């Protein structure tokens, strides 16, 4: 599993433009998605990227908890069923996508301040 430090996690979150989560908060299959929502709405992450939108839809009937994440380069991570994933696995997917963007931008001499 792809792991990074907490400081790096906060830095990579700057590449996220929006996160849409759908889960039933009372269903045990939604534990990881609910924990992801808790982590993404922490004060530290919000402060690092105040423009990122984190939306949570919590209908009472959801076939499977989902996560849809958009990044600054237009790429997305679409996890259609998070019920069998641990929150660490979901975060690793997001961090790998953000690290890929970070590497590409570094190789091209671009940073988050550039448009």
C-alpha positions as CSV (number, residue, x, y, z in Angstrom):
1,X,0.0,0.0,0.0
2,X,1.2,3.5,-0.9
3,X,2.0,5.4,2.4
4,X,3.2,8.9,2.9
5,X,3.8,11.2,5.9
6,X,1.0,13.3,7.3
7,X,2.7,16.5,6.2
8,X,3.0,15.1,2.6
9,X,-0.7,14.1,2.8
10,X,-1.7,17.7,3.6
11,X,0.5,19.0,0.7
12,X,-0.9,16.5,-1.8
13,X,-4.5,17.4,-0.8
14,X,-3.8,20.7,-2.6
15,X,-4.2,18.9,-5.9
16,X,-7.8,18.0,-5.1
17,X,-10.6,20.2,-6.5
18,X,-13.6,18.3,-5.3
19,X,-14.7,15.1,-3.5
20,X,-18.1,13.6,-3.7
21,X,-18.9,10.8,-1.2
22,X,-22.1,8.8,-1.0
23,X,-22.8,6.6,1.9
24,X,-25.3,5.5,4.4
25,X,-23.9,6.7,7.8
26,X,-25.7,3.8,9.7
27,X,-24.5,1.0,7.5
28,X,-21.3,-0.8,8.6
29,X,-20.2,-1.2,5.0
30,X,-19.8,2.6,4.9
31,X,-17.3,2.8,7.8
32,X,-14.3,3.5,5.5
33,X,-16.1,6.1,3.5
34,X,-17.5,7.8,6.6
35,X,-13.9,7.9,8.1
36,X,-12.6,9.3,4.8
37,X,-15.2,12.1,5.0
38,X,-14.1,12.8,8.6
39,X,-10.5,13.0,7.6
40,X,-11.1,15.1,4.5
41,X,-13.1,17.7,6.6
42,X,-10.4,18.0,9.3
43,X,-9.3,21.6,10.1
44,X,-5.7,20.9,8.8
45,X,-6.8,19.6,5.4
46,X,-9.4,22.4,5.0
47,X,-6.8,25.0,5.8
48,X,-4.3,23.5,3.3
49,X,-6.9,23.7,0.4
50,X,-9.9,25.9,1.3
51,X,-11.2,25.8,-2.3
52,X,-11.6,22.0,-2.3
53,X,-15.2,21.0,-2.1
54,X,-16.0,17.9,0.0
55,X,-19.6,16.9,-0.5
56,X,-21.2,14.1,1.3
57,X,-24.6,12.7,0.3
58,X,-26.1,10.4,2.9
59,X,-29.3,8.7,1.7
60,X,-30.7,5.9,3.8
61,X,-30.6,3.5,0.9
62,X,-27.3,3.3,-1.0
63,X,-26.3,0.1,-2.9
64,X,-22.6,0.7,-2.0
65,X,-20.6,3.6,-0.6
66,X,-18.8,5.6,-3.3
67,X,-16.0,8.2,-3.6
68,X,-15.5,10.4,-6.6
69,X,-12.5,12.7,-6.5
70,X,-11.5,15.4,-9.1
71,X,-8.0,16.8,-9.3
72,X,-6.6,20.1,-10.6
73,X,-5.4,18.5,-13.9
74,X,-8.9,17.2,-14.7
75,X,-8.2,13.6,-13.8
76,X,-10.5,11.7,-11.5
77,X,-10.5,8.8,-9.1
78,X,-13.9,7.0,-9.2
79,X,-14.3,4.4,-6.5
80,X,-17.7,2.9,-7.2
81,X,-17.7,0.5,-4.2
82,X,-15.7,1.4,-1.1
83,X,-17.5,-1.2,1.1
84,X,-14.6,-3.7,1.0
85,X,-11.8,-1.1,1.2
86,X,-10.1,0.2,4.3
87,X,-9.8,3.9,4.6
88,X,-6.0,3.6,4.3
89,X,-6.5,2.0,0.9
90,X,-8.8,4.8,-0.3
91,X,-6.4,7.4,0.9
92,X,-3.5,5.6,-0.8
93,X,-5.5,5.7,-4.1
94,X,-6.0,9.5,-3.7
95,X,-2.4,10.1,-2.7
96,X,-1.0,8.1,-5.6
97,X,-3.1,10.1,-8.1
98,X,-2.0,13.4,-6.4
99,X,1.6,12.3,-6.3
100,X,1.4,11.5,-10.1
101,X,0.2,15.0,-10.8
102,X,2.9,16.4,-8.5
103,X,5.6,14.5,-10.3
104,X,4.3,15.5,-13.8
105,X,4.1,19.2,-12.7
106,X,7.6,19.1,-11.2
107,X,9.1,17.7,-14.4
108,X,7.4,20.4,-16.4
109,X,8.4,23.2,-14.0
110,X,4.9,23.9,-13.0
111,X,3.5,24.3,-9.5
112,X,0.1,24.9,-7.9
113,X,0.6,28.7,-8.2
114,X,0.8,28.4,-12.0
115,X,-2.4,28.5,-14.1
